[in-house]
Amino acid sequence: MGLLATRWEATYQGHNITVARNELTRGFSIEWDGHEIARRSWSFVGLGELHGTADVGGKDIDVHVTLGLGGGSWDGSCTIRVAGQAIEDVKHIR
């Protein structure tokens, strides 16, 4: 895991999605175009699920993030689903 934080980034229809995990507090958050849409204060070993709502073309859509073990690195995996559609190109930043 990152020394103090882990971060993943993705895009959906021109919108930027960022998932950030704080290793000290084990919390994580979802940002949509730079605005936080969901936060979880604590999760077991930095794992868990988080739901947020984002605006796309005047419609509210569900943003669902799952943090898990594996993913080919010590930082684990991050799965992002927007409106039920899995985002394929989630980049591990740190």
C-alpha positions as CSV (number, residue, x, y, z in Angstrom):
1,M,0.0,0.0,0.0
2,G,1.1,3.6,-0.5
3,L,3.1,5.0,2.4
4,L,0.3,7.3,3.6
5,A,-2.2,7.2,0.8
6,T,-3.3,5.2,-2.3
7,R,-5.0,6.8,-5.3
8,W,-6.8,5.5,-8.4
9,E,-8.1,7.5,-11.3
10,A,-10.5,6.9,-14.2
11,T,-12.8,8.7,-16.6
12,Y,-16.4,8.2,-17.6
13,Q,-17.9,10.2,-20.5
14,G,-15.4,13.0,-20.1
15,H,-15.7,13.1,-16.3
16,N,-12.8,12.5,-14.0
17,I,-13.2,10.0,-11.1
18,T,-10.7,9.8,-8.3
19,V,-10.7,7.2,-5.5
20,A,-8.4,8.1,-2.6
21,R,-7.6,5.9,0.4
22,N,-5.9,7.2,3.6
23,E,-3.7,4.4,5.0
24,L,-3.6,6.0,8.5
25,T,-7.3,6.2,9.0
26,R,-8.3,3.4,6.6
27,G,-10.9,5.7,5.2
28,F,-11.6,6.3,1.5
29,S,-13.4,8.7,-0.7
30,I,-14.8,9.2,-4.3
31,E,-14.3,12.5,-6.2
32,W,-16.2,13.4,-9.3
33,D,-14.6,16.2,-11.4
34,G,-12.7,17.3,-8.3
35,H,-15.8,17.3,-5.9
36,E,-16.2,14.8,-3.2
37,I,-19.4,12.8,-3.7
38,A,-18.8,10.1,-1.0
39,R,-16.6,9.4,2.0
40,R,-16.2,6.5,4.4
41,S,-14.4,7.2,7.6
42,W,-13.1,3.7,8.3
43,S,-12.9,0.3,6.6
44,F,-11.2,-3.0,7.6
45,V,-7.6,-2.9,6.3
46,G,-8.7,-0.2,3.8
47,L,-11.2,-2.6,2.1
48,G,-14.9,-2.1,1.5
49,E,-17.5,-0.5,-0.7
50,L,-18.7,3.0,-1.2
51,H,-21.6,4.5,-3.1
52,G,-21.9,8.1,-4.4
53,T,-24.2,10.0,-6.7
54,A,-23.0,12.1,-9.6
55,D,-24.7,14.3,-12.2
56,V,-24.3,13.4,-15.8
57,G,-26.3,15.5,-18.3
58,G,-28.8,16.5,-15.6
59,K,-29.3,13.0,-14.4
60,D,-28.2,11.5,-11.1
61,I,-26.3,8.3,-11.6
62,D,-24.8,5.8,-9.1
63,V,-21.1,5.6,-8.7
64,H,-20.0,2.4,-6.9
65,V,-16.4,1.7,-5.7
66,T,-15.1,-1.6,-4.3
67,L,-11.6,-1.8,-2.8
68,G,-10.3,-5.3,-2.5
69,L,-7.2,-7.5,-2.1
70,G,-5.1,-8.4,-5.2
71,G,-4.9,-6.4,-8.3
72,G,-1.2,-7.2,-8.9
73,S,0.2,-4.7,-6.3
74,W,0.4,-4.3,-2.5
75,D,-2.2,-1.5,-2.9
76,G,-4.9,-3.9,-3.7
77,S,-7.6,-3.5,-6.4
78,C,-10.1,-0.8,-7.1
79,T,-13.3,-1.5,-9.1
80,I,-15.4,1.4,-10.2
81,R,-18.9,1.0,-11.6
82,V,-20.9,4.0,-13.0
83,A,-24.6,3.5,-13.7
84,G,-24.0,-0.2,-13.5
85,Q,-21.2,-0.2,-16.1
86,A,-17.7,-1.3,-15.1
87,I,-14.9,1.2,-15.9
88,E,-12.2,-0.8,-17.5
89,D,-9.3,1.7,-17.5
90,V,-8.8,2.4,-13.7
91,K,-5.2,3.6,-13.2
92,H,-3.3,3.0,-10.0
93,I,-1.5,6.3,-9.4
94,R,0.2,5.7,-6.1
